[in-house]
Amino acid sequence: MLTQRIAWILWPAFLVACGMEVVFFTLFDPADLHFFGAPLEASRMTIYSVGFFVFWALGAASSFLTCFLQRSPWEVNRCPLPADGRPEGCPKREGPCCD
């Protein structure tokens, strides 16, 4: 399940980064970009690469937030410990509840 969720996060983020890379660098020339008022001293290829990974990270953050918020109540509230491994006094220690 973890591998599937990672794919749900990274694949759409990759596609969004590809599209954003095309759109952004069609509108802006890497040689004209400034960072805090200073021109970037990197090559065009470096700026394209860094831009792609920044767009990918932003897309991944958005996809991660979507996956995080779509969890079911059972996933959020289930106890990760087996019934016999739960501490004394835990209301879910006895019985087959939520295993």
trRosetta pair geometry for C-beta under 8 A, 3 or more apart (Angstrom, degrees):
i j d omega theta_ij theta_ji phi_ij phi_ji
1 4 5.6 -55 -152 36 35 114
1 5 6.5 34 152 -18 67 105
2 5 5.8 -55 -149 37 33 109
2 6 6.4 35 152 -21 66 104
3 6 5.7 -52 -148 34 32 112
3 7 6.5 32 152 -17 64 104
4 7 5.7 -55 -152 37 32 111
4 8 6.4 36 148 -22 65 104
5 8 5.3 -49 -146 34 37 116
5 9 6.4 33 154 -18 65 104
5 67 5.6 111 -158 -164 101 147
6 9 5.8 -59 -152 37 32 109
6 10 6.0 9 162 -4 70 114
7 10 6.3 -62 -127 47 28 95
7 11 5.5 21 180 -17 68 118
8 11 7.1 -40 -114 34 14 103
8 12 7.3 2 177 2 47 111
8 63 6.7 -179 132 174 70 116
8 67 5.9 120 104 -85 126 126
9 12 7.4 -88 -171 42 17 94
9 13 6.3 5 156 -12 59 124
9 60 5.5 57 161 -150 98 77
9 63 4.3 148 -140 114 58 120
9 64 5.2 42 -131 -71 127 70
9 67 6.0 -62 -72 -10 97 144
10 13 5.5 -66 -145 44 31 114
10 14 6.1 39 157 -29 69 104
10 60 6.1 10 -99 -109 57 107
10 63 7.6 -154 -40 82 24 153
11 14 5.6 -49 -148 28 30 114
11 15 6.8 27 155 -15 62 103
12 15 5.6 -54 -150 37 37 111
12 16 6.2 36 153 -18 69 106
12 59 6.7 -151 117 169 74 113
12 63 5.3 147 70 -93 116 135
13 16 5.7 -54 -146 39 32 111
13 17 6.2 36 153 -22 65 106
13 56 5.5 84 145 -162 102 62
13 57 7.9 67 -180 -73 132 8
13 58 7.9 164 -149 79 103 48
13 59 3.3 147 -141 112 73 105
13 60 4.0 34 -120 -64 168 63
13 62 7.3 153 -97 52 95 91
13 63 5.2 -104 -51 2 100 135
14 17 5.7 -54 -147 35 29 112
14 18 6.6 33 153 -21 63 102
14 56 6.2 21 -97 -126 51 105
14 59 7.4 -157 -21 96 24 145
15 18 5.7 -49 -151 30 32 113
15 19 6.7 27 153 -12 63 106
15 59 7.9 -175 60 -176 59 156
16 19 5.8 -59 -151 41 33 109
16 20 6.0 29 155 -16 69 110
16 55 6.9 -152 118 160 83 99
16 56 7.9 142 76 -107 86 46
16 59 3.9 160 71 -113 130 138
16 62 7.9 -27 61 55 173 135
17 20 5.8 -56 -139 42 30 108
17 21 6.1 39 157 -27 64 105
17 52 5.6 80 166 -167 114 68
17 53 7.7 33 -153 -91 143 17
17 55 3.9 135 -129 108 77 104
17 56 3.8 -2 -75 -71 155 70
17 58 8.0 137 -87 51 88 86
17 59 5.4 -115 -45 7 84 141
18 21 5.8 -53 -149 30 26 114
18 22 6.7 23 155 -16 61 105
18 52 7.8 29 -85 -139 45 102
19 22 5.9 -57 -153 35 32 109
19 23 6.3 23 156 -12 68 110
20 23 5.7 -57 -141 43 33 107
20 24 5.6 28 163 -18 70 112
20 55 4.2 -177 84 -147 134 139
20 59 7.6 -161 0 -51 138 118
21 24 6.2 -56 -135 40 21 105
21 25 6.1 -7 174 8 60 115
21 48 7.1 68 -160 -163 113 80
21 51 6.2 123 -118 117 84 107
21 52 5.0 12 -89 -96 133 82
21 55 6.0 -143 -55 32 78 158
22 25 6.9 -72 -138 49 16 90
22 26 6.0 22 161 -27 59 114
23 26 5.9 -60 -148 30 24 113
23 27 6.7 9 159 -8 61 110
24 27 6.2 -73 -160 41 28 102
24 28 6.1 -32 167 32 70 109
24 51 6.5 -157 96 -179 142 132
24 55 7.4 -151 -2 -73 145 135
25 28 6.2 -69 -116 66 39 74
25 29 7.9 76 -160 -106 70 26
25 30 6.7 -1 -130 -47 106 91
25 48 6.5 27 -91 -111 160 87
25 51 6.8 116 -55 109 113 163
28 32 6.6 -133 -171 71 80 110
28 33 6.4 70 159 -72 123 97
29 32 4.5 73 71 8 97 109
29 33 7.6 -152 93 -27 53 80
30 33 5.7 -40 -155 4 42 119
30 40 7.2 -73 174 70 79 139
30 44 4.7 132 69 -130 143 72
30 47 3.9 136 -152 92 127 150
30 48 6.5 -71 -69 -49 147 73
30 51 7.8 -116 -101 -25 107 139
31 44 6.8 -34 -50 -82 84 97
33 39 7.5 112 87 -149 49 64
33 40 5.2 10 89 0 98 125
33 47 6.7 150 40 -152 143 140
34 37 5.9 -4 161 -145 126 11
34 38 6.2 152 -162 71 87 25
34 39 5.4 -56 -103 -90 78 47
34 40 6.9 -154 -110 -23 27 76
35 38 6.0 -33 67 65 71 81
35 40 5.7 77 -8 -76 108 86
40 47 6.1 93 125 -92 154 121
42 46 4.0 -107 170 89 119 134
42 47 5.4 146 93 -52 116 83
42 50 7.5 46 107 -1 167 137
43 46 4.7 98 56 5 78 103
43 47 7.1 -145 95 -3 42 87
44 47 5.7 -59 -150 39 33 110
44 48 6.2 35 153 -20 68 105
45 48 5.6 -51 -146 36 32 113
45 49 6.3 31 154 -19 64 107
46 49 5.7 -56 -147 37 30 111
46 50 6.2 25 157 -14 67 107
47 50 5.9 -52 -139 40 30 107
47 51 6.0 34 157 -21 63 110
48 51 5.8 -59 -147 38 25 114
48 52 6.4 29 155 -22 63 105
49 52 5.8 -52 -150 31 30 111
49 53 6.6 20 156 -11 64 106
50 53 6.0 -59 -149 41 32 105
50 54 6.2 34 153 -20 67 107
51 54 5.7 -55 -145 36 30 111
51 55 6.3 28 157 -15 65 106
52 55 5.9 -58 -150 39 30 109
52 56 6.2 30 152 -21 66 108
53 56 5.3 -49 -140 37 35 115
53 57 6.2 39 156 -22 65 102
54 57 5.8 -51 -147 35 30 111
54 58 6.5 29 154 -16 63 105
55 58 5.8 -54 -148 37 32 111
55 59 6.3 31 154 -16 65 107
56 59 5.7 -56 -147 40 30 110
56 60 6.1 32 153 -21 65 108
57 60 5.6 -53 -143 37 30 112
57 61 6.4 35 155 -23 63 103
58 61 5.7 -50 -148 32 31 113
58 62 6.6 31 152 -17 62 105
59 62 5.7 -55 -152 37 33 112
59 63 6.3 29 153 -14 67 107
60 63 5.7 -55 -143 42 33 108
60 64 6.0 38 155 -23 66 106
61 64 5.7 -51 -143 35 28 113
61 65 6.4 30 156 -20 62 105
62 65 5.9 -54 -151 34 29 111
62 66 6.6 31 151 -18 62 104
63 66 5.5 -52 -151 34 35 114
63 67 6.4 32 153 -15 67 104
64 67 5.8 -56 -148 40 33 108
64 68 6.1 34 153 -22 67 108
65 68 5.6 -53 -143 37 31 114
65 69 6.2 20 161 -11 65 111
66 69 6.2 -64 -144 42 25 102
66 70 6.2 19 161 -20 64 115
67 70 6.1 -62 -140 35 27 108
67 71 7.8 54 157 -49 57 82
68 71 6.7 -34 -176 -16 34 110
71 75 4.4 -113 -175 83 104 133
71 76 5.5 120 118 -53 123 91
72 75 4.9 100 56 5 76 100
72 76 7.2 -148 95 -2 42 88
73 76 5.7 -60 -145 41 36 109
73 77 5.7 6 167 2 73 118
74 77 6.5 -70 -132 50 22 92
74 78 5.8 35 169 -45 64 108
74 98 7.7 -174 -150 -135 82 88
75 78 6.4 -39 -131 10 20 113
77 98 7.3 -94 118 -133 90 140
78 98 5.3 -178 -128 180 73 107
79 86 6.4 5 165 -96 148 123
79 90 7.6 89 -124 175 153 136
79 92 5.1 170 -20 97 148 153
79 98 5.9 89 14 115 92 126
81 85 4.3 -132 -179 95 107 107
81 86 5.0 144 98 -76 129 70
82 85 4.7 76 57 13 80 110
82 86 7.6 -132 91 -28 40 82
82 99 7.1 40 -138 -135 61 109
83 86 6.2 -43 -158 3 33 116
83 92 7.3 -120 -116 139 77 77
83 93 6.1 112 -169 -164 74 42
83 94 7.4 96 -170 -99 117 14
83 95 7.6 -161 -132 66 138 36
83 96 7.6 -66 -63 -106 148 36
83 99 6.2 -47 -40 -84 102 120
86 90 4.2 -98 156 56 119 156
86 92 6.2 -151 -125 86 168 85
86 93 4.4 -148 84 -97 126 83
87 90 5.3 112 64 -35 69 111
87 93 7.6 -103 73 -78 36 126
88 93 7.4 24 -122 -77 28 168
89 93 7.7 93 60 -10 20 140
90 93 4.3 112 73 -42 95 100
92 95 7.7 -99 -159 65 47 93
92 97 5.3 -121 -139 90 81 116
92 98 5.7 -43 -145 50 129 126
96 99 5.9 -77 -168 9 64 120
